[in-house]
Amino acid sequence: KIKSMNIRLNIKKEILNHLSHEVRTPLQGVKSCIDLLIKHCNEYSNSEQLLRIVNRVNSSVKGYVIILIIY
């Protein structure tokens, strides 16, 4: 019974580690691209506003994923 629980916990841990990498890495890439676009889109103020919204949403999603993985 304990051995079975340990096996399930290890499987869960492996899945969460994989999920963590597969989700956080692309989100960080998106954030980096958005940061670059914000820095270089001074001519288009509307575009900058939209990129800031996307950036904020990306940060929120990343935060939720981290909370999900931790708990």
C-alpha positions in Angstrom: 0.0 0.0 0.0 2.8 2.5 0.9 4.8 1.4 -2.1 1.9 2.0 -4.3 1.4 5.5 -2.9 5.1 6.3 -3.4 4.9 5.1 -7.0 1.8 7.3 -7.6 3.5 10.3 -5.9 6.6 9.8 -8.1 4.6 9.6 -11.2 2.7 12.8 -10.2 6.0 14.5 -9.5 7.4 13.6 -12.9 4.2 14.7 -14.7 4.2 18.1 -12.9 7.9 18.6 -13.6 7.3 18.0 -17.3 4.2 20.2 -17.3 6.2 22.9 -15.5 8.8 23.0 -18.2 6.4 22.6 -21.1 4.3 25.5 -19.9 6.7 28.0 -18.3 9.3 27.9 -21.0 7.0 29.0 -23.8 5.3 31.6 -21.6 8.7 33.1 -20.8 9.5 33.2 -24.5 6.3 35.0 -25.2 7.0 37.5 -22.4 10.5 38.2 -23.7 9.1 38.8 -27.2 6.4 41.1 -25.8 8.9 43.1 -23.8 11.0 43.6 -27.0 8.0 44.7 -29.0 6.9 47.1 -26.2 10.4 48.6 -26.2 10.4 49.2 -30.0 6.9 50.2 -30.9 6.9 53.8 -29.9 5.3 54.9 -33.3 2.1 52.9 -32.7 0.7 53.9 -29.3 -2.4 51.7 -29.7 -0.2 48.6 -30.4 1.9 49.3 -27.3 -1.3 49.4 -25.2 -2.4 46.1 -26.6 1.0 44.5 -26.0 0.9 45.7 -22.4 -2.5 44.0 -22.0 -1.1 40.8 -23.5 1.9 41.0 -21.3 -0.2 41.4 -18.2 -2.4 38.5 -19.1 0.7 36.4 -19.8 2.1 37.2 -16.3 -1.2 36.2 -14.7 -1.4 32.9 -16.6 2.2 32.1 -15.6 1.4 32.9 -12.0 -1.7 30.6 -12.0 0.3 27.8 -13.6 3.0 28.1 -11.0 0.4 28.0 -8.2 -1.2 24.9 -9.8 2.2 23.1 -10.0 3.2 24.0 -6.4 -0.1 22.8 -4.9 
